[in-house]
Amino acid sequence: MDLVDKLYENEDLEKKNVYSYSPFSYFSPSFSLLSHKNVRTAVINKDYEHFIEIIRRNLLPGIGNREVEEVFRNAMNRGINSMNRLCLENLGTNLDPFIIEEVPYPLNLFSFLREASEDWINARNGKKTSTYDSKLLLEAYKRTRAFGLGYIILMIDESPEVLNSLRHRNLIRQWIDDSFRFRSPENTGIDDLPLSWKTDAGVRVYGNEDPVRYRVKVLDEDDNLKYSSILMKMFLKGEFPESIKDYVGVEFIVEGEDSRDELLGFFRGEFKISSRLESFKPPLIYGIKKRSLMSSPKFDCTKFIMRPAIQIESVPPLQQGYERIPLEVQILTLKGQEQRKNDPEVEHRTYKERQFKQVFPLWFPREIYEPIIRNT
């Protein structure tokens, strides 16, 4: 298998089963952004403020032209750096030509997209596909992709779900603590889970310093937004950030299957009238043969979504000041935790690599990059 076939081995599967470019047309190798009537008209008529106005109305109201362009440029570069980081982590010695240059200061949005349009037209120049100017086509694609990244990054920054996961993380943690009343810690003799606690669910949970592991999944170790992870989820699901439900997570580790079932019964019986759990994903032992691309399919893990009512300021005419915030709950058994720790096929790193392989053809389309790779 040559390098091109290796890099794009997941392309057909993804385009057929997972993804349509329609939610993120800026990334389409057909250049649907540049062929859109409004874009072509703005370029032909030299409407220098058209693209600024679009961004201002949708994402950045109330600020001046130069500030819109600078905020947007910074957003483009945050997206570019996120993609570059994933390439550095996953492509090894095959980085060229996939590292993307940052957009330099100052940004002129009109010139940026006009040049993309000109490169796209000149690359084709009425020729057959086989004789397109691949370098000019790549330059046009880099600009449309960068524009799309800037737009999507600002969508992420302004998504209510992302903002609420940051705004309410401590209140969600307090909701869990109040609901389970972790107490009576005991030594377990397990190296990485040295303590266990009693709970109001009637089962003991295992942990290190804390009874459960809380995660704000949009943040990295340095408390910065983890754009790379969010971008991969958006593209693989073909959804905008508002449709992703697992920005905040909590993980319980219990002794075995009986304890897991008892904990599930507590969630169903104490928090649900109908006992139905949202987005419930049982472990493999319940007969699920395949998980989505977004999770590891091997270890014994149960997942579902809860929506705790978090107190906020009341909003007239409503009297109650509460908002329901999605919380992803995961339950592992001790056996599942041990399997996750020891089996490289289920480690977090491994399934992140799998995600990147699935999303790679969507960010670096074969139609654009194959001629460049083969001529390098």
C-alpha contacts under 8 A as a table, 3 or more apart, distances in Angstrom:
res1	aa1	res2	aa2	distance
1	M	5	D	5.99
1	M	6	K	6.13
2	D	5	D	5.49
2	D	6	K	6.15
3	L	6	K	5.03
3	L	7	L	6.09
4	V	7	L	5.26
4	V	8	Y	6.15
4	V	370	E	6.56
4	V	373	I	7.29
4	V	374	R	7.93
5	D	8	Y	5.22
5	D	9	E	5.58
6	K	9	E	5.32
7	L	10	N	7.89
7	L	357	K	7.62
7	L	360	F	7.84
7	L	361	P	7.85
8	Y	11	E	5.18
8	Y	360	F	7.74
8	Y	361	P	6.10
8	Y	366	R	7.11
9	E	12	D	7.53
10	N	13	L	5.53
10	N	14	E	6.19
10	N	357	K	6.94
10	N	358	Q	5.86
10	N	361	P	7.54
11	E	14	E	5.33
11	E	15	K	6.22
11	E	358	Q	7.35
11	E	361	P	5.67
11	E	362	L	7.99
12	D	15	K	5.34
12	D	16	K	6.03
13	L	16	K	5.26
13	L	17	N	5.82
13	L	18	V	7.47
14	E	17	N	5.41
14	E	18	V	4.99
14	E	19	Y	5.88
14	E	358	Q	6.61
14	E	359	V	7.97
15	K	18	V	6.12
15	K	19	Y	5.25
15	K	20	S	6.53
16	K	19	Y	7.00
18	V	236	L	6.39
18	V	237	K	6.75
18	V	238	G	7.45
19	Y	235	F	7.16
19	Y	236	L	6.32
19	Y	237	K	6.90
19	Y	238	G	5.69
20	S	23	P	7.08
20	S	238	G	6.74
21	Y	24	F	5.37
21	Y	25	S	5.32
21	Y	27	F	7.12
21	Y	28	S	5.94
21	Y	238	G	7.92
22	S	25	S	5.28
23	P	238	G	6.33
23	P	239	E	6.93
23	P	240	F	7.70
24	F	27	F	6.04
24	F	28	S	7.49
24	F	148	G	7.41
25	S	28	S	5.24
25	S	31	F	7.78
25	S	32	S	6.18
25	S	33	L	6.46
26	Y	31	F	7.01
26	Y	32	S	6.88
26	Y	33	L	5.51
26	Y	144	T	5.72
26	Y	145	R	5.79
26	Y	147	F	7.26
26	Y	148	G	5.02
27	F	31	F	7.53
27	F	141	Y	7.85
27	F	144	T	6.91
27	F	145	R	5.27
27	F	148	G	6.76
27	F	362	L	7.31
27	F	363	W	6.71
28	S	31	F	5.57
28	S	32	S	6.51
28	S	362	L	7.98
28	S	365	P	7.98
29	P	32	S	7.89
29	P	141	Y	7.27
29	P	365	P	6.38
29	P	367	E	6.72
29	P	368	I	6.73
31	F	34	L	5.52
31	F	35	S	6.40
31	F	141	Y	7.46
31	F	144	T	7.65
32	S	35	S	5.04
32	S	36	H	6.07
33	L	36	H	5.41
33	L	39	V	7.19
33	L	144	T	7.23
34	L	39	V	6.06
34	L	40	R	6.61
34	L	116	A	7.83
34	L	117	S	6.01
34	L	144	T	7.86
35	S	39	V	7.10
35	S	40	R	6.49
36	H	39	V	5.45
36	H	40	R	6.28
37	K	40	R	5.17
37	K	41	T	5.97
38	N	41	T	5.16
38	N	42	A	6.11
39	V	42	A	5.17
39	V	43	V	6.23
40	R	43	V	5.21
40	R	44	I	6.11
41	T	44	I	5.16
41	T	45	N	5.92
42	A	45	N	5.27
42	A	46	K	5.79
42	A	47	D	4.90
42	A	48	Y	7.55
42	A	50	H	6.48
43	V	46	K	5.10
43	V	47	D	6.49
43	V	110	F	7.55
43	V	114	R	5.89
44	I	47	D	7.88
47	D	50	H	5.58
47	D	110	F	7.79
48	Y	51	F	7.49
48	Y	110	F	5.45
49	E	52	I	5.19
49	E	53	E	6.03
49	E	65	N	7.99
49	E	110	F	7.15
50	H	53	E	5.24
50	H	54	I	6.38
50	H	110	F	7.74
51	F	54	I	5.11
51	F	55	I	6.39
51	F	109	L	6.57
51	F	110	F	6.60
52	I	55	I	5.28
52	I	56	R	6.00
52	I	65	N	6.53
52	I	68	V	6.74
52	I	69	E	7.08
52	I	109	L	6.94
53	E	56	R	4.94
53	E	57	R	5.94
54	I	57	R	5.39
54	I	58	N	6.22
55	I	58	N	5.27
55	I	59	L	5.45
55	I	60	L	6.32
55	I	68	V	7.53
55	I	151	Y	7.90
56	R	59	L	5.47
56	R	60	L	4.33
56	R	61	P	4.80
56	R	62	G	7.39
56	R	63	I	7.44
56	R	68	V	6.73
57	R	60	L	6.44
57	R	61	P	5.47
58	N	61	P	7.17
59	L	154	L	6.98
59	L	155	M	7.44
59	L	158	E	8.00
60	L	63	I	6.65
60	L	68	V	6.74
63	I	67	E	6.38
63	I	68	V	6.50
64	G	67	E	5.40
64	G	68	V	6.16
65	N	68	V	5.13
65	N	69	E	6.34
66	R	69	E	5.18
66	R	70	E	6.22
67	E	70	E	5.05
67	E	71	V	5.98
68	V	71	V	5.29
68	V	72	F	5.99
69	E	72	F	5.07
69	E	73	R	5.97
69	E	107	L	5.98
69	E	108	N	6.86
69	E	109	L	6.70
70	E	73	R	4.96
70	E	74	N	6.22
70	E	105	Y	7.83
70	E	106	P	7.21
70	E	107	L	6.66
71	V	74	N	5.24
71	V	75	A	6.30
72	F	75	A	4.99
72	F	76	M	6.17
72	F	150	G	5.76
72	F	151	Y	7.54
72	F	154	L	7.78
73	R	76	M	5.02
73	R	77	N	6.29
73	R	103	V	6.58
73	R	105	Y	7.81
73	R	107	L	6.43
73	R	150	G	6.88
74	N	77	N	5.11
74	N	78	R	6.21
74	N	150	G	7.71
75	A	78	R	5.07
75	A	79	G	6.37
75	A	149	L	7.36
75	A	150	G	4.68
75	A	151	Y	7.58
75	A	153	I	5.76
75	A	154	L	6.38
76	M	79	G	5.25
76	M	80	I	6.16
76	M	102	E	7.92
76	M	103	V	7.25
76	M	146	A	5.66
76	M	147	F	6.59
76	M	148	G	7.90
76	M	149	L	5.34
76	M	150	G	3.79
76	M	151	Y	7.58
76	M	153	I	7.20
77	N	80	I	4.78
77	N	81	N	5.92
77	N	102	E	5.50
77	N	103	V	6.37
77	N	146	A	7.90
77	N	150	G	7.45
78	R	81	N	5.23
78	R	82	S	6.19
78	R	150	G	7.91
78	R	153	I	7.42
78	R	227	Y	7.86
79	G	82	S	5.08
79	G	83	M	6.36
79	G	146	A	7.82
79	G	149	L	5.43
79	G	150	G	6.67
79	G	153	I	6.29
79	G	227	Y	7.02
79	G	228	S	7.71
80	I	83	M	5.22
80	I	84	N	6.14
80	I	100	I	6.36
80	I	101	E	7.57
80	I	102	E	6.61
80	I	146	A	7.10
80	I	149	L	7.22
81	N	84	N	4.90
81	N	85	R	6.02
81	N	100	I	7.90
81	N	102	E	7.67
82	S	85	R	5.15
82	S	86	L	6.47
82	S	227	Y	6.22
82	S	228	S	4.99
83	M	86	L	5.20
83	M	87	C	6.27
83	M	100	I	7.97
83	M	228	S	6.48
84	N	87	C	4.98
84	N	88	L	6.12
84	N	98	F	7.71
84	N	99	I	5.51
84	N	100	I	6.51
85	R	88	L	5.12
85	R	89	E	6.23
85	R	228	S	7.97
86	L	89	E	5.08
86	L	90	N	6.08
86	L	228	S	7.10
86	L	356	F	7.41
87	C	90	N	5.21
87	C	91	L	5.35
87	C	92	G	7.94
87	C	95	L	6.73
87	C	98	F	7.17
87	C	99	I	7.07
88	L	91	L	5.97
88	L	92	G	6.56
88	L	95	L	6.99
89	E	92	G	7.02
90	N	353	E	6.60
90	N	356	F	7.55
91	L	94	N	5.30
91	L	95	L	5.74
92	G	95	L	6.49
95	L	98	F	5.49
95	L	99	I	6.31
96	D	99	I	6.40
97	P	100	I	7.96
97	P	372	I	7.60
97	P	373	I	7.26
98	F	364	F	7.49
100	I	142	K	7.82
103	V	107	L	7.45
104	P	107	L	6.78
107	L	112	F	7.41
108	N	111	S	5.44
108	N	112	F	5.98
109	L	112	F	4.94
109	L	113	L	6.28
110	F	113	L	5.50
110	F	114	R	5.94
111	S	114	R	4.94
111	S	115	E	5.92
112	F	115	E	5.50
112	F	116	A	6.44
112	F	143	R	7.03
113	L	116	A	4.85
113	L	117	S	6.14
113	L	143	R	6.97
113	L	144	T	7.32
114	R	117	S	5.03
114	R	118	E	6.18
115	E	118	E	4.97
115	E	119	D	6.05
115	E	140	A	7.49
116	A	119	D	5.22
116	A	120	W	6.14
116	A	139	E	7.08
116	A	140	A	4.32
116	A	141	Y	7.35
116	A	143	R	5.90
116	A	144	T	6.93
117	S	120	W	5.10
117	S	121	I	6.22
117	S	140	A	6.78
118	E	121	I	5.17
118	E	122	N	6.03
118	E	140	A	7.95
119	D	122	N	5.11
119	D	123	A	5.82
119	D	136	L	5.41
119	D	137	L	6.48
119	D	139	E	6.86
119	D	140	A	5.40
120	W	123	A	5.17
120	W	124	R	6.54
120	W	136	L	6.77
120	W	137	L	5.62
120	W	140	A	5.47
121	I	124	R	5.48
121	I	125	N	5.86
122	N	125	N	4.94
122	N	133	D	7.86
122	N	136	L	7.34
123	A	132	Y	5.53
123	A	133	D	4.60
123	A	134	S	6.93
123	A	135	K	7.86
123	A	136	L	5.23
123	A	137	L	5.44
124	R	127	K	5.59
124	R	128	K	7.57
124	R	129	T	7.48
124	R	131	T	7.98
124	R	132	Y	5.13
124	R	133	D	6.70
124	R	137	L	7.90
125	N	132	Y	7.76
127	K	131	T	6.14
127	K	132	Y	6.37
128	K	131	T	5.48
128	K	132	Y	6.62
129	T	132	Y	5.39
132	Y	137	L	7.61
133	D	136	L	5.58
133	D	137	L	6.23
134	S	137	L	4.99
134	S	138	L	6.11
134	S	368	I	7.01
134	S	371	P	6.32
134	S	372	I	6.70
135	K	138	L	5.10
135	K	139	E	6.31
135	K	372	I	7.19
136	L	139	E	5.03
136	L	140	A	6.29
137	L	140	A	5.18
137	L	141	Y	6.18
137	L	368	I	6.86
138	L	141	Y	4.96
138	L	142	K	6.07
138	L	368	I	6.05
138	L	369	Y	7.34
139	E	142	K	5.18
139	E	143	R	6.59
140	A	143	R	5.40
140	A	144	T	6.48
141	Y	144	T	5.19
141	Y	145	R	5.91
141	Y	368	I	7.72
142	K	145	R	5.21
142	K	146	A	6.01
143	R	146	A	5.05
143	R	147	F	6.15
144	T	147	F	5.06
144	T	148	G	6.19
145	R	148	G	5.00
145	R	149	L	6.10
146	A	149	L	4.97
146	A	150	G	6.24
147	F	150	G	5.22
147	F	151	Y	6.39
148	G	151	Y	5.16
148	G	152	I	6.14
149	L	152	I	5.12
149	L	153	I	5.91
150	G	153	I	5.27
150	G	154	L	6.32
151	Y	154	L	5.42
151	Y	155	M	6.31
152	I	155	M	4.88
152	I	156	I	6.24
153	I	156	I	5.06
153	I	157	D	6.24
153	I	227	Y	7.54
154	L	157	D	4.90
154	L	158	E	6.12
155	M	158	E	5.20
155	M	159	S	5.86
155	M	241	P	7.34
156	I	159	S	5.11
156	I	162	V	6.87
156	I	241	P	5.98
157	D	162	V	7.11
157	D	163	L	7.43
158	E	162	V	7.45
158	E	163	L	6.97
159	S	162	V	5.31
159	S	163	L	6.21
159	S	241	P	6.42
159	S	242	E	6.09
160	P	163	L	5.05
160	P	164	N	5.82
160	P	242	E	7.01
161	E	164	N	5.18
161	E	165	S	6.14
161	E	241	P	7.47
161	E	242	E	5.90
161	E	244	I	7.93
161	E	245	K	7.67
161	E	247	Y	7.39
161	E	325	I	7.90
162	V	165	S	5.22
162	V	166	L	6.63
162	V	218	V	7.27
162	V	241	P	7.74
162	V	242	E	7.99
162	V	247	Y	6.72
163	L	166	L	5.29
163	L	167	R	5.95
164	N	167	R	4.77
164	N	168	H	5.58
164	N	169	R	7.73
164	N	325	I	7.22
165	S	168	H	5.65
165	S	169	R	5.63
165	S	216	V	6.78
165	S	247	Y	6.15
165	S	248	V	5.86
165	S	325	I	7.67
166	L	169	R	5.54
166	L	216	V	7.35
167	R	170	N	7.96
168	H	171	L	5.19
168	H	172	I	6.16
168	H	310	I	7.41
169	R	172	I	5.18
169	R	173	R	6.29
169	R	216	V	7.15
169	R	248	V	7.35
170	N	173	R	5.04
170	N	174	Q	6.22
171	L	174	Q	4.96
171	L	175	W	6.19
171	L	310	I	6.65
172	I	175	W	4.96
172	I	176	I	6.44
172	I	308	P	7.09
172	I	310	I	7.10
173	R	176	I	5.24
173	R	177	D	6.29
173	R	214	Y	7.27
174	Q	177	D	5.00
174	Q	178	D	6.01
175	W	178	D	5.18
175	W	179	S	6.03
175	W	308	P	7.25
176	I	179	S	5.10
176	I	180	F	6.20
177	D	180	F	5.52
177	D	181	R	5.49
177	D	182	F	6.72
178	D	181	R	5.48
179	S	200	D	7.43
180	F	199	T	5.13
180	F	200	D	4.92
180	F	201	A	6.50
181	R	198	K	7.95
181	R	199	T	5.66
181	R	200	D	6.11
182	F	197	W	5.73
182	F	198	K	5.68
182	F	199	T	4.97
182	F	200	D	7.57
182	F	211	P	6.94
183	R	197	W	5.40
183	R	198	K	5.28
183	R	199	T	6.63
184	S	197	W	5.61
184	S	198	K	5.89
185	P	195	L	6.09
185	P	196	S	5.39
185	P	197	W	4.52
185	P	198	K	7.06
186	E	195	L	5.40
186	E	196	S	5.38
186	E	197	W	6.57
187	N	194	P	5.69
187	N	195	L	4.73
187	N	196	S	6.63
188	T	193	L	7.19
188	T	194	P	5.16
188	T	195	L	5.37
188	T	196	S	6.51
189	G	193	L	7.91
189	G	194	P	5.79
189	G	195	L	7.98
190	I	193	L	5.20
190	I	194	P	5.06
190	I	195	L	7.95
191	D	194	P	5.66
192	D	207	G	7.77
192	D	208	N	6.63
193	L	196	S	7.69
193	L	206	Y	5.89
193	L	207	G	4.72
193	L	208	N	4.98
194	P	206	Y	7.60
194	P	207	G	6.60
194	P	208	N	5.68
195	L	206	Y	5.88
195	L	207	G	5.61
195	L	208	N	5.98
195	L	209	E	7.70
195	L	211	P	7.78
196	S	204	R	6.02
196	S	205	V	5.32
196	S	206	Y	4.30
196	S	207	G	6.14
196	S	211	P	6.85
197	W	204	R	5.19
197	W	205	V	5.41
197	W	206	Y	6.66
197	W	211	P	6.41
198	K	202	G	7.05
198	K	203	V	6.29
198	K	204	R	4.69
198	K	205	V	6.82
199	T	202	G	5.66
199	T	203	V	5.98
199	T	204	R	6.14
199	T	205	V	7.45
200	D	203	V	7.63
201	A	262	E	7.38
201	A	263	L	5.95
201	A	266	F	5.64
202	G	262	E	7.55
202	G	263	L	7.66
203	V	254	V	7.34
203	V	259	S	5.93
203	V	262	E	7.19
203	V	263	L	6.81
204	R	254	V	6.32
204	R	255	E	7.35
204	R	259	S	7.91
205	V	211	P	6.19
205	V	212	V	7.36
205	V	252	F	6.42
205	V	253	I	5.52
205	V	254	V	4.87
205	V	255	E	7.36
206	Y	211	P	5.98
206	Y	212	V	7.35
206	Y	252	F	7.44
206	Y	253	I	5.33
206	Y	254	V	6.03
206	Y	255	E	7.71
207	G	210	D	5.71
207	G	211	P	4.78
207	G	212	V	6.06
207	G	213	R	7.71
207	G	253	I	7.18
208	N	211	P	6.90
210	D	213	R	6.82
211	P	252	F	7.77
212	V	250	V	6.71
212	V	251	E	5.69
212	V	252	F	5.33
212	V	253	I	7.35
213	R	250	V	5.53
213	R	251	E	5.10
213	R	252	F	7.01
214	Y	248	V	7.73
214	Y	249	G	5.88
214	Y	250	V	4.53
214	Y	251	E	6.62
215	R	248	V	5.77
215	R	249	G	4.92
215	R	250	V	6.07
216	V	219	L	5.82
216	V	247	Y	6.09
216	V	248	V	4.54
216	V	249	G	6.29
217	K	220	D	7.63
217	K	226	K	7.79
217	K	246	D	7.34
217	K	247	Y	4.98
217	K	248	V	5.56
217	K	249	G	6.79
218	V	225	L	5.43
218	V	226	K	5.12
218	V	227	Y	7.38
218	V	229	S	7.65
218	V	230	I	7.12
218	V	247	Y	5.83
218	V	248	V	7.70
219	L	222	D	7.51
219	L	223	D	5.08
219	L	224	N	5.23
219	L	225	L	4.62
219	L	226	K	5.11
220	D	223	D	5.25
220	D	224	N	5.50
220	D	225	L	6.39
220	D	226	K	5.50
221	E	224	N	7.45
226	K	229	S	5.81
226	K	230	I	6.68
227	Y	230	I	5.12
227	Y	231	L	5.90
228	S	231	L	5.20
228	S	232	M	6.28
229	S	232	M	5.28
229	S	233	K	6.35
230	I	233	K	5.15
230	I	234	M	6.14
230	I	241	P	7.55
231	L	234	M	5.10
231	L	235	F	6.20
232	M	235	F	5.30
232	M	236	L	5.98
232	M	355	Q	7.05
232	M	356	F	7.24
232	M	359	V	6.54
233	K	236	L	5.29
233	K	237	K	5.91
233	K	239	E	7.98
233	K	244	I	7.87
233	K	294	M	7.00
234	M	237	K	5.38
234	M	238	G	5.57
234	M	239	E	5.03
234	M	240	F	5.84
234	M	241	P	6.50
234	M	244	I	7.72
235	F	238	G	4.87
235	F	239	E	6.78
235	F	359	V	6.87
235	F	362	L	7.82
236	L	239	E	8.00
236	L	293	L	7.68
236	L	294	M	7.93
236	L	355	Q	7.98
236	L	358	Q	7.50
236	L	359	V	6.42
239	E	242	E	7.96
239	E	243	S	6.09
239	E	244	I	7.50
240	F	243	S	5.72
240	F	244	I	7.35
241	P	244	I	5.48
242	E	245	K	7.72
244	I	247	Y	7.27
245	K	305	I	7.61
245	K	326	P	5.89
245	K	327	L	7.32
245	K	328	E	7.32
246	D	249	G	6.45
246	D	305	I	7.64
246	D	326	P	6.87
246	D	327	L	6.21
246	D	328	E	5.11
247	Y	326	P	7.74
247	Y	327	L	7.26
247	Y	328	E	7.53
248	V	326	P	7.25
248	V	327	L	5.27
248	V	328	E	6.16
249	G	327	L	5.53
249	G	328	E	4.52
249	G	329	V	5.83
249	G	330	Q	7.53
250	V	327	L	7.39
250	V	328	E	6.38
250	V	329	V	5.15
250	V	330	Q	6.31
251	E	329	V	5.95
251	E	330	Q	4.66
251	E	331	I	5.83
251	E	332	L	7.54
252	F	329	V	7.75
252	F	330	Q	6.17
252	F	331	I	4.78
252	F	332	L	6.24
253	I	331	I	5.83
253	I	332	L	4.76
253	I	333	T	5.45
253	I	334	L	6.40
253	I	337	Q	7.46
254	V	259	S	6.05
254	V	260	R	6.21
254	V	331	I	7.35
254	V	332	L	6.32
254	V	333	T	4.89
254	V	334	L	6.12
255	E	259	S	6.06
255	E	260	R	7.59
255	E	333	T	5.44
255	E	334	L	5.30
255	E	335	K	7.97
256	G	259	S	5.40
256	G	260	R	6.20
256	G	333	T	4.94
256	G	334	L	6.31
256	G	335	K	7.20
257	E	260	R	4.95
257	E	261	D	6.11
257	E	333	T	6.68
258	D	261	D	5.15
258	D	262	E	6.16
259	S	262	E	4.97
259	S	263	L	6.11
260	R	263	L	5.11
260	R	264	L	6.16
260	R	331	I	6.90
260	R	332	L	7.51
260	R	333	T	6.86
261	D	264	L	4.99
261	D	265	G	6.08
262	E	265	G	4.94
262	E	266	F	6.32
263	L	266	F	5.02
263	L	267	F	6.48
264	L	267	F	5.17
264	L	268	R	6.17
265	G	268	R	5.01
265	G	269	G	5.74
266	F	269	G	5.14
266	F	270	E	5.55
266	F	271	F	7.72
267	F	270	E	5.57
267	F	271	F	5.54
267	F	272	K	7.10
267	F	275	S	7.94
268	R	271	F	5.83
268	R	272	K	5.15
268	R	273	I	7.74
268	R	274	S	7.73
268	R	275	S	4.30
268	R	276	R	6.65
268	R	277	L	6.91
269	G	272	K	5.82
269	G	273	I	7.23
269	G	275	S	6.09
271	F	275	S	7.90
272	K	275	S	4.89
272	K	276	R	6.77
272	K	277	L	7.73
273	I	276	R	7.96
277	L	280	F	5.60
277	L	304	F	6.25
277	L	305	I	6.83
277	L	306	M	7.46
278	E	304	F	5.76
278	E	305	I	5.17
278	E	306	M	6.92
279	S	303	K	7.64
279	S	304	F	5.16
279	S	305	I	5.98
280	F	302	T	7.67
280	F	303	K	5.79
280	F	304	F	4.34
280	F	305	I	7.15
281	K	302	T	5.77
281	K	303	K	5.03
281	K	304	F	6.18
282	P	285	I	7.91
282	P	286	Y	6.09
282	P	288	I	6.96
282	P	301	C	7.01
282	P	302	T	4.72
282	P	303	K	6.53
283	P	286	Y	5.70
283	P	287	G	7.55
283	P	288	I	6.69
283	P	299	F	7.45
283	P	300	D	5.08
283	P	301	C	5.08
283	P	302	T	5.21
284	L	287	G	5.34
284	L	288	I	4.92
284	L	289	K	6.40
284	L	297	P	7.59
284	L	298	K	7.34
284	L	299	F	7.71
284	L	300	D	6.48
285	I	288	I	7.22
285	I	300	D	7.40
288	I	291	R	7.35
290	K	297	P	6.41
291	R	294	M	7.81
291	R	295	S	6.50
291	R	296	S	7.10
291	R	297	P	5.32
292	S	295	S	5.94
292	S	297	P	7.90
293	L	296	S	7.62
293	L	354	R	7.84
293	L	355	Q	6.56
294	M	351	Y	7.91
294	M	355	Q	6.94
295	S	351	Y	6.98
296	S	299	F	7.14
296	S	346	V	5.89
296	S	347	E	7.95
296	S	348	H	7.67
296	S	351	Y	5.92
297	P	346	V	7.43
298	K	345	E	7.54
298	K	346	V	5.84
299	F	336	G	5.44
299	F	337	Q	7.77
299	F	339	Q	6.33
299	F	340	R	6.00
299	F	346	V	6.44
300	D	332	L	6.16
300	D	333	T	6.89
300	D	335	K	7.62
300	D	336	G	4.65
300	D	337	Q	7.90
301	C	330	Q	6.59
301	C	331	I	5.70
301	C	332	L	4.87
301	C	333	T	7.51
301	C	336	G	6.75
302	T	330	Q	5.52
302	T	331	I	5.07
302	T	332	L	6.61
303	K	328	E	6.96
303	K	329	V	5.62
303	K	330	Q	4.58
303	K	331	I	6.58
304	F	328	E	5.86
304	F	329	V	5.47
304	F	330	Q	6.85
305	I	326	P	6.35
305	I	327	L	5.51
305	I	328	E	4.61
305	I	329	V	5.97
306	M	326	P	5.81
306	M	327	L	5.11
306	M	328	E	6.39
306	M	329	V	6.97
307	R	324	R	5.13
307	R	325	I	4.98
307	R	326	P	4.49
307	R	327	L	5.85
308	P	323	E	7.94
308	P	324	R	5.31
308	P	325	I	5.71
308	P	326	P	7.02
308	P	327	L	7.36
309	A	322	Y	5.67
309	A	323	E	5.26
309	A	324	R	4.33
309	A	325	I	6.58
310	I	322	Y	5.25
310	I	323	E	5.20
310	I	324	R	6.06
310	I	325	I	6.88
311	Q	321	G	5.61
311	Q	322	Y	4.31
311	Q	323	E	6.42
312	I	321	G	4.90
312	I	322	Y	5.19
312	I	323	E	6.69
313	E	321	G	5.00
313	E	322	Y	7.44
314	S	318	L	6.59
314	S	319	Q	5.88
314	S	320	Q	5.66
314	S	321	G	3.79
314	S	322	Y	7.19
315	V	318	L	5.42
315	V	319	Q	6.88
315	V	320	Q	7.73
315	V	321	G	6.67
316	P	319	Q	6.55
318	L	321	G	7.61
332	L	335	K	7.90
332	L	336	G	5.60
332	L	337	Q	6.22
333	T	336	G	4.96
333	T	337	Q	6.21
334	L	337	Q	5.03
334	L	338	E	6.16
335	K	338	E	5.11
335	K	339	Q	6.13
336	G	339	Q	5.01
336	G	340	R	6.07
337	Q	340	R	5.07
337	Q	341	K	6.17
338	E	341	K	5.09
338	E	342	N	6.16
339	Q	342	N	5.27
339	Q	343	D	5.52
339	Q	346	V	7.79
340	R	343	D	5.69
340	R	344	P	7.65
340	R	346	V	5.57
340	R	347	E	5.85
341	K	344	P	7.73
341	K	347	E	6.89
343	D	346	V	5.81
343	D	347	E	6.79
344	P	347	E	5.27
344	P	350	T	7.03
345	E	350	T	6.17
345	E	351	Y	7.74
346	V	350	T	6.53
346	V	351	Y	6.92
347	E	350	T	5.40
347	E	351	Y	6.86
348	H	351	Y	5.62
348	H	352	K	6.26
349	R	352	K	5.13
349	R	353	E	6.30
350	T	353	E	5.13
350	T	354	R	6.43
351	Y	354	R	4.77
351	Y	355	Q	6.16
352	K	355	Q	4.99
352	K	356	F	6.27
353	E	356	F	5.11
353	E	357	K	6.32
354	R	357	K	5.16
354	R	358	Q	6.37
355	Q	358	Q	5.12
355	Q	359	V	6.26
356	F	359	V	5.11
356	F	360	F	5.73
357	K	360	F	5.27
357	K	361	P	7.73
358	Q	361	P	6.98
359	V	362	L	5.36
359	V	363	W	6.65
360	F	363	W	5.39
360	F	364	F	5.96
360	F	365	P	7.86
361	P	364	F	5.13
361	P	365	P	4.93
361	P	366	R	6.49
362	L	365	P	5.60
364	F	368	I	7.24
364	F	369	Y	6.53
365	P	368	I	5.49
365	P	369	Y	6.18
366	R	369	Y	5.07
366	R	370	E	5.24
367	E	370	E	6.20
367	E	371	P	7.87
368	I	371	P	7.02
368	I	372	I	7.60
369	Y	372	I	5.16
369	Y	373	I	6.11
370	E	373	I	5.11
370	E	374	R	6.13
371	P	374	R	5.26
371	P	375	N	6.15
372	I	375	N	5.26
372	I	376	T	6.13
373	I	376	T	5.26
